[in-house]
Amino acid sequence: MVTEQAHRNAMRYQMTVEPDYLKAELFNRQTAEETGEFLSAVADECIRRQLYRVLISVRSSKPIFTVDRYGLSLFIELAVKYYGKIAVLADSTEVRIAQEYVVMLARLRGANVRTFRDEAAAAEWLKSESR
């Protein structure tokens, strides 16, 4: 099943239930607020489906370093509470660098999250039983 949402400023996201995880794709994100909207929708979908393994793929987007402005704390709390696994991907070096910073902060708070350059590797990690 695919859930898709379009934002009035051309940001859009799509969520697909894959075997063993939720794939959440974000396109054309420009602001921290859009990131917050996306993460909130992902969290809602995880709770609704009781599926706490997530592959987040960010494409054609600006890097966002202001993590305190987009609700990352709540998303991390959910990941820790439900023993979730989160894999993140990006299609640009700049966004990947921003993701690595966010992943470091999330890991310091106990979240099981990793960055990947390859979707197949991310999916394999999500499917594995390792913490």
Contacts in CASP RR format, 6 or more apart in sequence:
PFRMAT RR
TARGET T0000
AUTHOR 0000-0000-0000
METHOD contacts of the structure
MODEL  1
MVTEQAHRNAMRYQMTVEPDYLKAELFNRQTAEETGEFLSAVADECIRRQ
LYRVLISVRSSKPIFTVDRYGLSLFIELAVKYYGKIAVLADSTEVRIAQE
YVVMLARLRGANVRTFRDEAAAAEWLKSESR
1 16 0 8 1.000
1 17 0 8 1.000
2 14 0 8 1.000
2 15 0 8 1.000
2 16 0 8 1.000
3 14 0 8 1.000
3 15 0 8 1.000
3 16 0 8 1.000
3 45 0 8 1.000
4 12 0 8 1.000
4 13 0 8 1.000
4 14 0 8 1.000
4 15 0 8 1.000
5 12 0 8 1.000
5 13 0 8 1.000
5 14 0 8 1.000
5 41 0 8 1.000
6 12 0 8 1.000
7 34 0 8 1.000
7 37 0 8 1.000
9 30 0 8 1.000
9 34 0 8 1.000
10 28 0 8 1.000
11 26 0 8 1.000
11 27 0 8 1.000
11 28 0 8 1.000
11 29 0 8 1.000
11 30 0 8 1.000
11 34 0 8 1.000
11 37 0 8 1.000
11 38 0 8 1.000
12 26 0 8 1.000
12 27 0 8 1.000
12 28 0 8 1.000
13 24 0 8 1.000
13 25 0 8 1.000
13 26 0 8 1.000
13 27 0 8 1.000
13 38 0 8 1.000
13 41 0 8 1.000
14 24 0 8 1.000
14 25 0 8 1.000
14 27 0 8 1.000
15 22 0 8 1.000
15 23 0 8 1.000
15 24 0 8 1.000
15 25 0 8 1.000
15 41 0 8 1.000
15 42 0 8 1.000
15 45 0 8 1.000
16 22 0 8 1.000
16 23 0 8 1.000
16 25 0 8 1.000
17 23 0 8 1.000
17 49 0 8 1.000
17 51 0 8 1.000
18 55 0 8 1.000
18 123 0 8 1.000
19 127 0 8 1.000
20 53 0 8 1.000
20 126 0 8 1.000
20 127 0 8 1.000
21 51 0 8 1.000
21 53 0 8 1.000
21 54 0 8 1.000
21 55 0 8 1.000
21 85 0 8 1.000
21 123 0 8 1.000
21 126 0 8 1.000
21 127 0 8 1.000
22 42 0 8 1.000
22 45 0 8 1.000
22 46 0 8 1.000
22 49 0 8 1.000
22 51 0 8 1.000
22 53 0 8 1.000
22 54 0 8 1.000
22 55 0 8 1.000
23 54 0 8 1.000
23 55 0 8 1.000
23 57 0 8 1.000
24 38 0 8 1.000
24 41 0 8 1.000
24 42 0 8 1.000
24 45 0 8 1.000
24 54 0 8 1.000
24 55 0 8 1.000
24 56 0 8 1.000
24 57 0 8 1.000
25 56 0 8 1.000
25 57 0 8 1.000
25 58 0 8 1.000
25 59 0 8 1.000
26 35 0 8 1.000
26 38 0 8 1.000
26 56 0 8 1.000
26 57 0 8 1.000
26 58 0 8 1.000
26 59 0 8 1.000
26 61 0 8 1.000
27 59 0 8 1.000
27 60 0 8 1.000
27 61 0 8 1.000
28 59 0 8 1.000
28 60 0 8 1.000
28 61 0 8 1.000
29 35 0 8 1.000
29 38 0 8 1.000
29 58 0 8 1.000
29 61 0 8 1.000
29 62 0 8 1.000
29 64 0 8 1.000
30 61 0 8 1.000
30 62 0 8 1.000
31 62 0 8 1.000
31 64 0 8 1.000
32 64 0 8 1.000
32 66 0 8 1.000
32 67 0 8 1.000
32 69 0 8 1.000
32 70 0 8 1.000
33 69 0 8 1.000
33 70 0 8 1.000
35 64 0 8 1.000
35 70 0 8 1.000
36 70 0 8 1.000
36 71 0 8 1.000
36 72 0 8 1.000
39 70 0 8 1.000
39 71 0 8 1.000
39 72 0 8 1.000
39 74 0 8 1.000
39 75 0 8 1.000
40 71 0 8 1.000
40 74 0 8 1.000
42 54 0 8 1.000
42 56 0 8 1.000
42 75 0 8 1.000
43 74 0 8 1.000
43 75 0 8 1.000
43 78 0 8 1.000
45 51 0 8 1.000
46 52 0 8 1.000
46 54 0 8 1.000
46 78 0 8 1.000
46 82 0 8 1.000
47 78 0 8 1.000
52 78 0 8 1.000
52 79 0 8 1.000
52 82 0 8 1.000
52 83 0 8 1.000
52 84 0 8 1.000
52 85 0 8 1.000
53 84 0 8 1.000
53 85 0 8 1.000
53 86 0 8 1.000
53 126 0 8 1.000
53 127 0 8 1.000
54 84 0 8 1.000
54 85 0 8 1.000
54 86 0 8 1.000
54 87 0 8 1.000
54 126 0 8 1.000
55 86 0 8 1.000
55 87 0 8 1.000
55 88 0 8 1.000
55 89 0 8 1.000
55 119 0 8 1.000
55 122 0 8 1.000
55 123 0 8 1.000
55 126 0 8 1.000
56 86 0 8 1.000
56 87 0 8 1.000
56 88 0 8 1.000
56 89 0 8 1.000
57 88 0 8 1.000
57 89 0 8 1.000
57 90 0 8 1.000
57 91 0 8 1.000
57 119 0 8 1.000
58 88 0 8 1.000
58 89 0 8 1.000
58 90 0 8 1.000
58 91 0 8 1.000
58 95 0 8 1.000
58 99 0 8 1.000
59 90 0 8 1.000
59 91 0 8 1.000
60 91 0 8 1.000
61 90 0 8 1.000
61 92 0 8 1.000
61 95 0 8 1.000
62 94 0 8 1.000
62 95 0 8 1.000
63 92 0 8 1.000
63 94 0 8 1.000
63 95 0 8 1.000
63 97 0 8 1.000
63 98 0 8 1.000
64 70 0 8 1.000
64 98 0 8 1.000
65 98 0 8 1.000
65 101 0 8 1.000
67 101 0 8 1.000
67 102 0 8 1.000
67 105 0 8 1.000
72 102 0 8 1.000
72 105 0 8 1.000
72 106 0 8 1.000
76 105 0 8 1.000
76 106 0 8 1.000
76 109 0 8 1.000
76 110 0 8 1.000
76 111 0 8 1.000
79 85 0 8 1.000
79 86 0 8 1.000
79 106 0 8 1.000
79 111 0 8 1.000
79 112 0 8 1.000
79 113 0 8 1.000
80 109 0 8 1.000
80 110 0 8 1.000
80 111 0 8 1.000
83 112 0 8 1.000
83 131 0 8 1.000
84 111 0 8 1.000
84 112 0 8 1.000
85 112 0 8 1.000
85 113 0 8 1.000
85 125 0 8 1.000
85 126 0 8 1.000
86 106 0 8 1.000
86 111 0 8 1.000
86 112 0 8 1.000
86 113 0 8 1.000
86 114 0 8 1.000
87 113 0 8 1.000
87 114 0 8 1.000
87 115 0 8 1.000
87 116 0 8 1.000
87 122 0 8 1.000
87 123 0 8 1.000
87 125 0 8 1.000
87 126 0 8 1.000
88 99 0 8 1.000
88 102 0 8 1.000
88 103 0 8 1.000
88 113 0 8 1.000
88 114 0 8 1.000
88 115 0 8 1.000
88 116 0 8 1.000
88 122 0 8 1.000
89 115 0 8 1.000
89 116 0 8 1.000
89 117 0 8 1.000
89 118 0 8 1.000
89 119 0 8 1.000
89 122 0 8 1.000
90 96 0 8 1.000
90 98 0 8 1.000
90 99 0 8 1.000
90 115 0 8 1.000
96 115 0 8 1.000
96 117 0 8 1.000
99 115 0 8 1.000
100 115 0 8 1.000
103 113 0 8 1.000
103 114 0 8 1.000
103 115 0 8 1.000
106 113 0 8 1.000
107 113 0 8 1.000
112 131 0 8 1.000
114 122 0 8 1.000
114 125 0 8 1.000
116 122 0 8 1.000
116 125 0 8 1.000
END
